């Protein structure tokens, strides 16, 4: 399914599929987009399996000016909101060079499509929530428009369908999300959007390509393993054990790079021990 983050990136982050990605972004952002450029990093097997909590996100530049990060997340993470803001901040900071004025900072957009419901948003019925910096009492007053975060929860899409579309804009996005949940919806619901049909063709290519299907299955296996370990409290225990090992190695005078290789911890984490 396109909810597999490898397949999602293969469809929307693939060079040559920019028009498909642009149509999805128009549906999410609710505004016209003239141009889009996506990264062209090749996805390797190690990217989908070996990386600890690896994120296969898509980085794009909208209309030559606005950085945008799109992420399909299938692994529920108790810190997902903080991680989302952290990645947004890194992308925002990267829009300015050392020594440049702050007016060079660019508006930055992060989009999270989650194949689960976020616990902190359980009182929000809408499947699509847009977040900005607003004043508490005067909620219509935005401090600055440089921050824009979109969170889409796929399980909530059922409510929107059962209660009919609120607008043509929502109908366009609902159809895209229906494709992500079940690609066969394109034929079953006789969708007219040509870009969704193109996305279905790309999906079919992946399903017929043995190597790509193998990588997608590897990713699925990785996610299932991480979900199992996470639910059993394994991750916290593994991290604690890694830090204890790193501390011992550090006290014995081992090189930082060697400790990184043996424990999987970052240089910052090791130096803080």
Secondary structure, 3 states (H helix, E strand, C coil): CCCCHHHHHHHHCCCCCHHHHHHHHHHHHCCCCCCEEECCCCCCHHHHHCCCCCCCCEEEEECCCEEEEEEEECCCCCCHHHHHHHHHHHHHHCCCCCCCCHHHCCCEEEEEEECCCCHHHCCCCCCEEEEEEECCCCCCCEEEEEEEEEEEEHHHHHHHHHCCCCCHHHHHHHHHHHHHHCCCHHHHCCCCCHHHHHHHHHHHHHHHCHHHHHHHHHHHHHHHHHHHHHHCCHHHHHHHHHHHHHHHHHHCCCCHHHHHHHHCCCHHHHHCC
